Amino acid sequence: MKYFLSILFFLSSVNISSAGVFNEVGDAGELVSTAQNTAGDGSLDAINGYLDFDDVDLFKISVTDFLNFEVSMTASLTPDASPFPVEDVAGLWLFDMAGDLVTEDSSYDLFFSDPALFDPLASNGMYLLAVALFGIEPDNLFDLDTGWYKDVASIQEGSYTLQITGAEFSVPVPAPPVLWLLSIGLIALVRNRKIA
């Protein structure tokens, strides 16, 4: 029982997310079946991640304000090591849970500015948010062999931040104060059982 209470105390003190920020865990998958859930409490204001030159990161998010939903990206990438360098070029895609493209933007369409998604959506709900570097385009997200078309022309890698408005985490996790209250309740329950 002490072991259980120790684990419960530890979990109640762990900060799952910090002020609406989700950090990529390992390498987010690139298909619907391997997309990374964002876990936390409340609004999802940012996602921090890392891309290799042929990598795609796909995250599940919950859009809660479809009229004001926006995503913008900033990145700190290594210099392009390819014979014909293309610097700091990336793309963002938003899909519904069926894998159908809802909206997209890539910095190579906007003269090398940071990509952003700002078109109003049709409704709130669960969506898949993808980010990749130059030369990668969606093909079929449900088939591992053809999920993304990769004509990798840029050899860069580095960290990125997606700034998000109008979304929440895809997997709600109780905030630490809620876990504290649950812990106190369980401790009181255990003590009452011992007395009786």
N, C-alpha and C positions, 0 to 999 in steps of 0.2 A: 504494500500500500504506500509506503514511503517512496518507493521507486516511482509509482504512478504520480504521486503528488509532486515529486521533483521534476518529472517530465512536464507536467501541466504548468508548473511555475516557470520552467524554461520557455515553453511555448508562449506563455502569456507575456514574456518580456522580449520576445523576438519581434523586430520591426520588419514586417513583410515588405512594405513599400514606404518610401520616404516622400511625403508631400506629393502624392500622385505620380511618382516616377517608378517605372518598371525597368529593371536591368535584365538584358538578355541572359538566359541561363544556358551555359554551354553554347551550342550553335543551334539557333532556331531552324526548324525544318523548312522545306520549300514546297511542300504539298499540303493539300487539305488535311490529309490523315496525320501529318507530322508537324502541323503549325503549332507554335508555342502559345499556350494560354498565358494571358497576363493576369497575375493574381495580386489582389490588393483591396483596399477599401476606398470607396468614393470615386472621385473623378480621376481619370487617367490623363495626366498633363504632359507626360513625356515618356519616350522609350529610348534607352541607351543601348547600343549594340555595336557589333564589330563585323565588318565584311571582308572576306578574301576576294581575290580577283574574279572567281567564278561562283561566288556564293550568292544565295538568295535567302533572305530572312522573311518569314511569314508569321505574323502574329494575329491571334484572335482578339478582337476588341468588341466592346458593346457601345454602339452609338446611341446616345440618349437625347441628343439635340440635333436632329438631322438637318434642320434649316441653317444652323450655325456651325456645322461640323467643318473643321479645317485641320490639315496636317502640313507642316513645313519641315524641311530637313536641313541640317547643317552637318558638315563632316570634316574630319581632319585625316586626310588620306596621304599615303606615301607618294613620292613622285612616280609617274608612269614609267615603267621600265621597258615598254614595248618599242619596236623600231620607229613607229609613228605615234608619238605620245599624244594622248587625249587626257587632259588633267581634270580631276574633280568632277566627273560626270556620273550622274546616278539617276535612277527612276523610282517612282512610287506608283503602286497600283492598289486599288481597293476592289475587292471581290465580295459578292454575297456568299452565303454558306454553301451554295450549290456550285461555287467555283466560277460563276459568271462575272465578267468584268463590269464594274459599276462606273468607275472613273480612273483616270491615270494622268500622270505628268512625268516628264523626264527632262532633266536639265539640258540634254542635247537638243530638245525642241525649243528651248528658250535661251539660246546663245550662252550656254554655260552658267546660267544662274542656278541657285539652289531650287530643286523641285518642290512643288507645293500642290496639295489637293484642296480646293475650295469650292467646288461645285456643290450646290444644295443636293441632298439625297432625297429619295422618295419616301423613306420611312426610317424610324428607329429600328434597332435590332442588332444581331450579331453579324460582324463582318470580318473579313480577312484583309489585313494590311501587309503589303509586301514592299520590300526595298531591295534594290540590287544595283550593281555598277554598270557602266557602259557596255553594250553588246549583248545584254541579256533581256529577253522579252518573254512574256507568258505564252504558252502553247496550250497545254492541257494539264491542269493541276491535279487530276485524278490518276494519271498514269506516270509512274516513276520514270519511265524511259523518255517520255515526251512532255513532262511537266513544264519545262522552260527551254526555250531555244537559246543556246549559248554560243554566240559567235564572239568570243572574248577578244576584243581588240585592244583593251586597256588592261595593263597589268599593274593594278593598284590594290591597296588594302588599307584599312584603317577604321577608326571609330566614327560613329555617327550619333546624332540625337534627332529624334522625331518630336517636334513640338505639336501637341494635339489639343484641340478645343472641341467640346461637345461629345465627349466619350467617357466611358468608365471601364474599369477592369473587366475582363471576360469572366473571371472567377472571383466572386466577392469573398474576401477573407475578413473575419471580424477584426476590428481594430483592437490593439492591445488593451485598452480600458475595458472593453467587453470581455475579453479573455480573463482579465483580473477579476471581474465580477463573477464569472463562471467559476473561477478557482476558489474564491471565497465561499461561494454557495456550496461547492463540493466539500470543502474543508468543514463547513458547518454541518453538512449532512453526515459526514464520517464521524465527527465528534458526537453528534446526537445519537448515532447508532451505538457508539461505545458506552454512552451513559445509560441508555435504555437496555 
